[in-house]
Amino acid sequence: MTVTIYFDGCSKGNPGKAGYGYALYRDGKKVHEGNGVVPGGHATNNRAEFTAVLKALEFVNKADFRDAIEIKGDSKLVIEQLNGTYKVKSATSTEFVPRIKALIGGRDMKFIHIPREKNKEADALCNRAVKASRRRMVL
């Protein structure tokens, strides 16, 4: 079996109000989705993207999936840093990459860059989280 995770993050202002979203499929069937506001609420797009991956892997570990995992996203930076192709230099990268690698453990894992058009579900989830948080602030 294979678990496929689609992730995205968004920041309204970059930095600004930031959210994350992910959708998890197991052998092509959707089994879970998650979204929320990035801790602290105000962040860059890169922090939001890394948060999406981190939250998705936390769910995978909690659900105790032992499957091979494909993580797909439209952030070339995040994908290539997790693949080890790009150097990890920024404060955000040095904070998240080791945490994400620790969650991976010894699993079979692939990080795959996909076009934005193939990541609409995760994009909608992160934007929904930011919009919902803005409505709560107004009330």
Backbone as ProteinMPNN parsed JSONL, in Angstrom:
{"seq_chain_A": "MTVTIYFDGCSKGNPGKAGYGYALYRDGKKVHEGNGVVPGGHATNNRAEFTAVLKALEFVNKADFRDAIEIKGDSKLVIEQLNGTYKVKSATSTEFVPRIKALIGGRDMKFIHIPREKNKEADALCNRAVKASRRRMVL", "coords_chain_A": {"N_chain_A": [[0.836, -1.187, 0.0], [0.333, 2.318, -0.552], [0.714, 5.525, 0.811], [-0.325, 8.68, -0.072], [0.408, 12.021, 0.212], [-0.824, 15.198, -0.219], [0.23, 18.474, 0.032], [0.046, 21.906, 1.162], [0.768, 25.357, 1.78], [-0.066, 28.66, 2.857], [0.312, 32.211, 2.878], [-0.889, 35.249, 3.758], [0.329, 37.987, 2.843], [2.953, 37.464, 3.351], [5.57, 37.83, 5.122], [2.559, 36.993, 6.88], [-0.876, 36.449, 7.85], [-1.127, 33.036, 8.186], [-1.697, 29.75, 6.848], [-2.108, 26.154, 6.735], [-2.537, 23.141, 4.818], [-3.496, 19.771, 4.113], [-4.029, 16.741, 2.303], [-4.73, 13.338, 2.582], [-4.23, 10.308, 1.03], [-4.86, 6.864, 0.612], [-3.81, 4.289, -1.233], [-5.138, 5.539, -3.386], [-7.613, 6.299, -2.329], [-9.25, 8.757, -0.495], [-8.452, 9.328, 2.852], [-8.113, 11.056, 4.92], [-8.058, 14.528, 5.856], [-6.47, 17.593, 6.683], [-6.183, 20.809, 8.2], [-5.209, 24.133, 9.201], [-4.326, 27.038, 11.155], [-1.093, 28.356, 11.036], [1.026, 27.794, 13.786], [1.238, 30.514, 15.99], [0.21, 32.11, 14.086], [1.084, 34.215, 12.343], [3.172, 34.165, 9.66], [5.695, 33.137, 7.225], [5.272, 32.027, 3.802], [6.881, 29.792, 3.3], [7.272, 28.711, 5.894], [4.636, 27.979, 6.407], [4.255, 26.005, 4.44], [6.15, 24.015, 5.234], [5.031, 23.456, 7.728], [2.659, 22.206, 6.966], [3.599, 19.771, 5.889], [4.815, 18.695, 8.175], [2.598, 18.461, 9.977], [1.012, 16.646, 8.533], [2.653, 14.348, 8.528], [2.783, 13.902, 11.273], [0.149, 13.112, 11.709], [0.13, 10.728, 10.159], [1.941, 9.159, 11.621], [0.594, 9.009, 14.082], [-1.69, 7.632, 13.287], [-0.517, 5.313, 12.742], [0.309, 4.285, 10.24], [2.077, 2.133, 8.172], [2.857, 2.141, 5.627], [4.505, 2.726, 2.408], [5.364, 6.081, 1.56], [4.364, 8.883, -0.319], [5.039, 12.21, -0.738], [3.595, 15.019, -1.945], [3.849, 18.189, -3.413], [3.553, 21.659, -4.417], [5.628, 23.321, -3.83], [8.704, 23.914, -4.758], [11.041, 24.507, -3.361], [10.633, 23.403, -0.722], [10.23, 20.657, -1.351], [12.685, 20.007, -2.653], [14.542, 20.587, -0.647], [13.841, 18.698, 1.28], [14.372, 16.418, -0.171], [17.07, 16.607, -0.218], [18.415, 17.831, -2.244], [18.581, 20.636, -2.424], [20.401, 22.943, -0.417], [20.039, 23.243, 3.116], [19.522, 26.083, 4.658], [18.195, 28.402, 5.64], [16.602, 29.854, 8.559], [14.03, 28.843, 8.95], [14.088, 26.46, 7.42], [16.168, 25.038, 8.715], [14.974, 24.624, 11.117], [12.693, 23.026, 10.545], [13.348, 20.852, 8.714], [15.034, 18.84, 10.055], [13.157, 17.991, 12.014], [11.081, 16.95, 10.455], [12.45, 14.904, 9.105], [12.997, 13.257, 11.288], [10.427, 12.36, 11.903], [9.945, 10.774, 9.722], [11.53, 8.547, 10.04], [12.56, 5.262, 9.328], [11.053, 4.81, 7.081], [9.962, 4.074, 3.693], [10.142, 6.692, 1.567], [9.085, 9.258, -0.612], [9.597, 12.41, -2.057], [7.861, 14.561, -4.03], [7.721, 16.949, -6.542], [5.002, 18.774, -7.769], [2.891, 20.323, -10.282], [1.173, 23.415, -9.612], [-1.496, 23.302, -10.44], [-2.22, 20.688, -9.96], [-2.514, 20.54, -7.31], [-4.696, 21.595, -6.062], [-6.585, 20.858, -4.099], [-5.213, 20.749, -1.579], [-4.362, 23.387, -1.532], [-6.817, 24.759, -1.376], [-7.609, 23.904, 1.158], [-5.686, 25.087, 2.908], [-6.163, 27.798, 2.434], [-8.811, 27.965, 3.274], [-8.497, 27.613, 6.023], [-7.168, 29.982, 6.763], [-9.078, 31.915, 6.035], [-11.208, 31.186, 7.747], [-10.05, 31.743, 10.226], [-9.79, 34.484, 10.08], [-12.457, 35.276, 10.028], [-13.209, 34.565, 12.626], [-11.725, 36.412, 14.04], [-12.974, 38.817, 13.411], [-15.522, 38.62, 14.5]], "CA_chain_A": [[0.0, 0.0, 0.0], [1.035, 3.595, -0.589], [0.042, 6.722, 1.304], [0.052, 9.881, -0.814], [0.043, 13.25, 0.92], [-0.743, 16.458, -0.947], [0.336, 19.527, 1.037], [0.234, 23.286, 0.731], [0.734, 26.394, 2.801], [-0.314, 29.982, 2.286], [0.544, 33.345, 3.771], [-1.506, 36.458, 3.207], [1.217, 39.098, 3.148], [4.27, 36.81, 3.293], [4.804, 37.148, 6.165], [1.215, 37.435, 7.182], [-1.732, 35.388, 8.381], [-0.689, 31.855, 7.445], [-2.393, 28.507, 7.08], [-1.593, 24.952, 6.089], [-3.537, 22.142, 4.482], [-3.005, 18.537, 3.498], [-4.995, 15.674, 2.043], [-4.032, 12.06, 2.66], [-4.869, 9.225, 0.283], [-4.255, 5.542, 0.774], [-4.136, 3.553, -2.453], [-6.063, 6.306, -4.214], [-8.847, 6.677, -1.633], [-9.021, 9.764, 0.528], [-8.713, 8.814, 4.197], [-8.031, 12.125, 5.924], [-7.556, 15.843, 5.475], [-6.232, 18.448, 7.833], [-5.774, 22.188, 7.933], [-5.207, 24.982, 10.372], [-3.497, 28.229, 11.135], [0.265, 28.082, 11.478], [1.221, 28.253, 15.173], [1.651, 31.904, 16.036], [-0.712, 32.798, 13.186], [1.743, 35.117, 11.404], [4.353, 33.433, 9.201], [5.986, 33.154, 5.794], [4.729, 30.928, 3.025], [7.726, 28.61, 3.5], [6.936, 28.133, 7.206], [3.318, 27.352, 6.255], [4.454, 24.779, 3.655], [6.799, 23.031, 6.104], [4.063, 23.071, 8.762], [1.733, 21.251, 6.351], [4.273, 18.466, 5.826], [4.99, 18.233, 9.552], [1.294, 18.048, 10.514], [0.588, 15.436, 7.826], [3.445, 13.216, 9.028], [2.341, 13.63, 12.648], [-1.07, 12.309, 11.595], [0.511, 9.395, 9.669], [2.529, 8.426, 12.748], [-0.459, 8.766, 15.069], [-2.563, 6.601, 12.714], [0.332, 4.118, 12.676], [0.449, 3.76, 8.884], [3.418, 1.585, 7.918], [2.969, 2.105, 4.177], [5.392, 3.651, 1.702], [4.721, 7.392, 1.534], [4.719, 9.894, -1.311], [4.614, 13.547, -0.334], [3.533, 15.814, -3.161], [3.521, 19.59, -3.217], [3.989, 22.562, -5.481], [6.756, 24.127, -3.356], [9.977, 23.325, -5.202], [12.003, 24.673, -2.273], [10.379, 22.411, 0.331], [10.479, 19.319, -1.899], [14.113, 19.798, -2.923], [15.273, 20.549, 0.629], [13.564, 17.407, 1.908], [15.079, 15.423, -0.977], [18.511, 16.783, -0.045], [18.972, 18.448, -3.441], [18.905, 22.016, -2.061], [20.976, 23.092, 0.922], [19.16, 23.715, 4.181], [20.278, 27.202, 5.222], [17.383, 29.406, 6.326], [16.164, 29.508, 9.916], [12.846, 27.995, 8.835], [14.512, 25.133, 6.952], [16.951, 24.34, 9.739], [14.036, 24.24, 12.175], [11.723, 22.009, 10.129], [13.862, 19.662, 8.023], [15.368, 17.757, 11.0], [11.936, 17.485, 12.653], [10.381, 16.135, 9.467], [13.256, 13.693, 8.897], [12.808, 12.407, 12.467], [9.109, 11.734, 11.786], [10.004, 9.791, 8.642], [12.141, 7.318, 10.539], [13.136, 4.432, 8.282], [10.049, 4.519, 6.052], [10.176, 4.354, 2.281], [9.543, 8.015, 1.42], [9.414, 10.018, -1.818], [9.114, 13.786, -2.103], [7.629, 14.793, -5.455], [7.218, 18.271, -6.917], [3.903, 18.724, -8.732], [2.428, 21.664, -10.661], [0.132, 24.024, -8.778], [-2.827, 22.854, -10.902], [-2.498, 19.351, -9.418], [-2.48, 20.648, -5.85], [-5.798, 22.503, -5.716], [-7.269, 20.452, -2.871], [-4.422, 21.217, -0.431], [-4.403, 24.848, -1.586], [-8.12, 25.177, -0.853], [-7.624, 23.636, 2.605], [-4.92, 26.095, 3.66], [-6.87, 29.072, 2.314], [-9.999, 27.871, 4.122], [-8.061, 27.812, 7.412], [-6.88, 31.407, 6.962], [-10.358, 32.632, 5.982], [-11.952, 30.885, 8.974], [-9.425, 32.447, 11.346], [-10.108, 35.911, 9.918], [-13.857, 35.465, 10.457], [-13.245, 34.511, 14.089], [-11.143, 37.654, 14.555], [-13.918, 39.895, 13.178], [-16.701, 38.46, 15.365]], "C_chain_A": [[0.88, 1.249, 0.0], [0.139, 4.685, -0.032], [0.58, 7.892, 0.497], [-0.486, 11.085, -0.063], [0.238, 14.426, -0.027], [-0.733, 17.56, 0.102], [0.439, 20.901, 0.394], [0.187, 24.197, 1.945], [0.498, 27.72, 2.126], [-0.076, 31.042, 3.358], [-0.003, 34.583, 3.098], [-0.687, 37.671, 3.645], [2.673, 38.672, 3.092], [5.415, 37.669, 3.83], [3.448, 37.8, 6.41], [0.439, 36.3, 7.813], [-1.495, 34.137, 7.542], [-1.455, 30.61, 7.839], [-1.735, 27.358, 6.34], [-2.757, 24.025, 5.775], [-2.881, 20.919, 3.879], [-4.158, 17.566, 3.328], [-4.221, 14.372, 1.937], [-4.861, 10.988, 1.964], [-4.12, 7.926, 0.545], [-4.745, 4.676, -0.383], [-5.25, 4.232, -3.248], [-7.351, 6.736, -3.555], [-8.517, 7.669, -0.52], [-9.397, 9.208, 1.899], [-8.678, 9.908, 5.266], [-7.637, 13.431, 5.254], [-7.377, 16.651, 6.737], [-5.856, 19.842, 7.385], [-5.821, 22.978, 9.229], [-4.361, 26.219, 10.145], [-2.122, 27.841, 11.665], [0.423, 28.588, 12.906], [1.838, 29.649, 15.213], [0.823, 32.763, 15.094], [-0.065, 33.601, 12.077], [3.042, 34.452, 10.96], [4.568, 33.636, 7.707], [5.313, 31.966, 5.116], [5.557, 29.655, 3.237], [7.435, 27.934, 4.833], [5.588, 27.4, 7.117], [3.435, 26.036, 5.488], [5.086, 23.685, 4.522], [5.85, 22.553, 7.205], [3.081, 22.045, 8.219], [2.344, 19.853, 6.301], [4.397, 17.871, 7.227], [3.677, 17.705, 10.127], [0.798, 16.768, 9.839], [1.343, 14.215, 8.338], [3.116, 12.896, 10.479], [1.07, 12.783, 12.623], [-0.74, 10.882, 11.162], [1.085, 8.558, 10.808], [1.482, 8.074, 13.793], [-1.399, 7.649, 14.594], [-1.821, 5.275, 12.533], [0.331, 3.463, 11.298], [1.892, 3.312, 8.692], [3.732, 1.543, 6.425], [4.134, 2.962, 3.667], [4.64, 4.974, 1.564], [5.282, 8.241, 0.404], [4.174, 11.22, -0.806], [4.724, 14.438, -1.553], [3.121, 17.241, -2.835], [4.069, 20.442, -4.332], [5.114, 23.501, -5.043], [8.067, 23.424, -3.726], [11.011, 23.396, -4.088], [11.832, 23.589, -1.213], [10.711, 21.011, -0.176], [11.974, 19.072, -2.063], [14.951, 19.816, -1.644], [15.045, 19.214, 1.331], [14.212, 16.254, 1.137], [16.593, 15.498, -0.778], [19.196, 17.408, -1.247], [19.393, 19.891, -3.184], [19.475, 22.027, -0.657], [19.932, 23.646, 1.877], [19.92, 24.812, 4.916], [19.426, 28.162, 6.054], [16.986, 28.926, 7.719], [14.954, 28.583, 9.877], [13.236, 26.579, 8.429], [15.255, 24.369, 8.029], [16.088, 23.944, 10.929], [13.203, 23.022, 11.764], [12.327, 20.743, 9.541], [14.271, 18.562, 9.0], [14.136, 17.162, 11.693], [11.172, 16.552, 11.721], [11.132, 14.827, 9.237], [13.093, 12.729, 10.08], [11.46, 11.685, 12.411], [9.089, 10.645, 10.715], [10.547, 8.464, 9.155], [12.762, 6.544, 9.387], [12.178, 4.116, 7.147], [10.56, 4.784, 4.647], [9.42, 5.645, 1.967], [10.02, 8.657, 0.13], [8.815, 11.4, -1.685], [9.046, 14.179, -3.569], [7.053, 16.182, -5.684], [6.143, 18.101, -7.984], [3.507, 20.153, -9.106], [1.289, 22.123, -9.751], [-1.265, 23.519, -9.15], [-3.201, 21.482, -10.338], [-2.526, 19.347, -7.893], [-3.615, 21.534, -5.324], [-6.488, 22.15, -4.402], [-6.528, 20.955, -1.632], [-4.417, 22.741, -0.372], [-5.717, 25.371, -1.002], [-8.188, 24.983, 0.66], [-6.857, 24.695, 3.383], [-5.606, 27.459, 3.587], [-8.129, 29.098, 3.172], [-9.636, 28.124, 5.588], [-7.81, 29.289, 7.699], [-8.179, 32.211, 6.969], [-11.166, 32.414, 7.256], [-11.359, 31.634, 10.154], [-9.704, 33.94, 11.267], [-11.535, 36.202, 10.358], [-13.955, 35.455, 11.981], [-12.708, 35.803, 14.706], [-12.129, 38.807, 14.459], [-15.082, 39.826, 14.16], [-16.505, 38.992, 16.723]], "O_chain_A": [[2.012, 1.235, 0.484], [-1.045, 4.762, -0.361], [1.793, 8.077, 0.391], [-1.672, 11.162, 0.256], [1.324, 14.627, -0.57], [-1.598, 17.581, 0.977], [0.858, 21.043, -0.755], [-0.361, 23.848, 2.991], [0.824, 27.891, 0.952], [-0.238, 30.805, 4.555], [0.392, 34.916, 1.98], [-0.966, 38.295, 4.669], [3.539, 39.496, 2.799], [6.181, 38.201, 3.026], [3.245, 38.991, 6.173], [1.018, 35.309, 8.258], [-1.645, 34.172, 6.321], [-1.818, 30.427, 9.001], [-0.917, 27.559, 5.442], [-3.822, 24.111, 6.386], [-1.847, 21.012, 3.219], [-5.122, 17.566, 4.093], [-3.181, 14.31, 1.282], [-6.037, 10.79, 2.271], [-2.896, 7.911, 0.68], [-5.933, 4.372, -0.494], [-6.182, 3.58, -3.719], [-8.124, 7.476, -4.162], [-7.618, 7.44, 0.289], [-10.496, 8.69, 2.096], [-9.156, 9.707, 6.382], [-6.969, 13.439, 4.22], [-8.053, 16.42, 7.74], [-5.277, 20.028, 6.314], [-6.401, 22.54, 10.223], [-3.767, 26.41, 9.084], [-2.01, 27.085, 12.63], [-0.004, 29.702, 13.212], [2.837, 29.919, 14.547], [0.733, 33.98, 15.262], [-0.605, 33.668, 10.974], [3.92, 34.199, 11.785], [3.737, 34.227, 7.018], [4.851, 31.031, 5.77], [4.998, 28.564, 3.341], [7.358, 26.707, 4.896], [5.427, 26.323, 7.69], [2.785, 25.054, 5.847], [4.604, 22.552, 4.537], [5.865, 21.377, 7.572], [2.708, 21.111, 8.929], [1.684, 18.868, 6.632], [4.118, 16.691, 7.437], [3.647, 16.617, 10.702], [0.226, 15.902, 10.501], [0.743, 13.163, 8.557], [3.166, 11.732, 10.877], [0.924, 11.85, 13.414], [-1.269, 9.926, 11.73], [0.752, 7.38, 10.944], [1.482, 6.965, 14.328], [-1.848, 6.826, 15.391], [-2.423, 4.25, 12.214], [0.351, 2.237, 11.19], [2.823, 4.048, 9.021], [4.745, 0.98, 6.009], [4.673, 3.802, 4.388], [3.413, 4.983, 1.462], [6.492, 8.313, 0.194], [2.991, 11.336, -0.485], [5.802, 14.598, -2.127], [2.174, 17.475, -2.084], [4.934, 20.016, -5.096], [5.512, 24.384, -5.803], [8.473, 22.461, -3.077], [11.776, 22.452, -3.89], [12.803, 22.926, -0.849], [11.406, 20.258, 0.506], [12.474, 18.026, -1.65], [15.968, 19.127, -1.567], [15.975, 18.661, 1.918], [14.56, 15.231, 1.726], [17.315, 14.565, -1.128], [20.423, 17.51, -1.277], [20.439, 20.328, -3.666], [19.086, 21.223, 0.19], [19.056, 24.417, 1.488], [20.835, 24.537, 5.691], [19.894, 28.678, 7.069], [17.031, 27.731, 8.011], [14.856, 27.649, 10.673], [12.768, 25.608, 9.024], [15.003, 23.182, 8.237], [16.437, 23.025, 11.67], [13.031, 22.093, 12.554], [11.853, 19.649, 9.848], [13.878, 17.414, 8.788], [14.085, 15.955, 11.931], [10.68, 15.504, 12.137], [10.519, 13.761, 9.18], [13.055, 11.514, 9.885], [11.359, 10.529, 12.823], [8.302, 9.702, 10.799], [10.086, 7.394, 8.757], [13.434, 7.139, 8.545], [12.461, 3.239, 6.33], [11.459, 5.597, 4.433], [8.196, 5.69, 2.087], [11.207, 8.612, -0.192], [7.671, 11.555, -1.257], [10.054, 14.137, -4.274], [6.033, 16.55, -5.101], [6.334, 17.389, -8.97], [3.755, 21.087, -8.343], [0.546, 21.31, -9.2], [-2.114, 23.331, -8.278], [-4.384, 21.154, -10.251], [-2.558, 18.29, -7.264], [-3.493, 22.145, -4.262], [-6.926, 23.039, -3.672], [-7.145, 21.526, -0.733], [-4.462, 23.322, 0.712], [-5.716, 26.323, -0.222], [-8.765, 25.811, 1.366], [-7.333, 25.156, 4.42], [-5.626, 28.195, 4.573], [-8.476, 30.137, 3.734], [-10.388, 28.778, 6.31], [-8.194, 29.793, 8.755], [-8.362, 33.089, 7.813], [-11.748, 33.36, 7.788], [-12.104, 32.117, 11.006], [-9.842, 34.593, 12.301], [-11.806, 37.23, 10.978], [-14.698, 36.246, 12.561], [-13.174, 36.237, 15.759], [-12.136, 39.686, 15.321], [-15.578, 40.861, 14.605], [-17.414, 38.922, 17.55]]}, "name": "protein", "num_of_chains": 1, "seq": "MTVTIYFDGCSKGNPGKAGYGYALYRDGKKVHEGNGVVPGGHATNNRAEFTAVLKALEFVNKADFRDAIEIKGDSKLVIEQLNGTYKVKSATSTEFVPRIKALIGGRDMKFIHIPREKNKEADALCNRAVKASRRRMVL"}
